[in-house]
């Protein structure tokens, strides 16, 4: 993964995740749900990521584990873009 991908993911998180800390301070493996993201906010994050990366998450990827950390989101994006 490139630093650019992580930065773009964190930008989406900053706009949609409703975190209790700055998205820029998150580590790649920090638990986003522990950082305050709710199930409801996950929908906004998913839509933001779809718009930002011009992809669509299939139903099979709509699981908590996919949106659990910056790294897990990046891995999902890599899968969808390949």
C-alpha positions in Angstrom: 0.0 0.0 0.0 1.1 3.5 -0.6 1.1 6.3 1.8 -1.3 8.1 -0.5 -3.9 5.4 -0.1 -3.7 5.6 3.7 -3.9 9.4 3.5 -7.0 9.2 1.3 -8.6 6.6 3.6 -7.9 8.8 6.6 -9.5 11.8 4.8 -12.7 9.8 4.3 -12.6 8.7 7.9 -12.2 12.3 9.1 -15.3 13.3 7.1 -17.5 10.3 7.9 -16.4 8.1 10.8 -17.4 10.4 13.7 -14.3 9.4 15.6 -13.4 10.6 19.1 -9.9 11.5 17.9 -8.3 12.9 14.8 -8.1 10.5 11.9 -4.6 11.6 11.2 -3.5 10.3 14.6 -4.7 6.8 13.8 -2.2 4.0 13.3 -2.8 1.6 10.4 -4.0 -1.2 12.7 -5.9 0.9 15.3 -9.4 -0.3 15.9 -11.8 2.3 14.3 -14.7 1.1 16.4 -12.6 1.5 19.6 -11.9 5.0 18.3 -15.6 5.8 18.3 -16.9 4.8 14.9 -20.4 3.5 15.1 -22.2 1.0 12.8 -24.2 3.9 11.5 -21.1 5.9 10.7 -19.6 2.9 8.9 -22.3 3.3 6.2 -21.1 6.9 5.6 -17.5 5.7 5.5 -18.4 3.0 3.0 -20.2 5.5 0.8 -17.3 8.0 1.1 -14.8 5.3 0.1 -16.9 4.3 -2.8 -16.9 7.8 -4.0 -13.3 8.6 -3.3 -11.9 5.4 -5.0 -14.6 4.9 -7.6 -15.4 1.4 -6.4 -18.4 -0.5 -5.0 -18.3 -2.8 -2.1 -20.1 -6.0 -2.8 -22.5 -7.4 -0.2 -19.9 -10.1 0.8 -17.5 -7.3 2.0 -20.1 -5.5 4.1 -18.6 -7.0 7.4 -17.2 -5.3 10.4 -13.8 -6.8 9.8 -13.4 -4.9 6.5 -13.9 -1.5 8.2 -12.1 -2.3 11.4 -8.8 -0.5 10.6 -7.1 1.7 8.0 -5.1 -1.4 7.0 -8.2 -3.6 6.6 -9.9 -1.0 4.5 -6.8 -0.6 2.3 -6.6 -4.4 1.9 -10.3 -4.4 0.8 -9.7 -1.6 -1.7 -6.7 -3.4 -3.1 -8.8 -6.5 -3.6 -11.5 -4.5 -5.3 -9.1 -2.6 -7.6 -7.3 -5.6 -8.9 
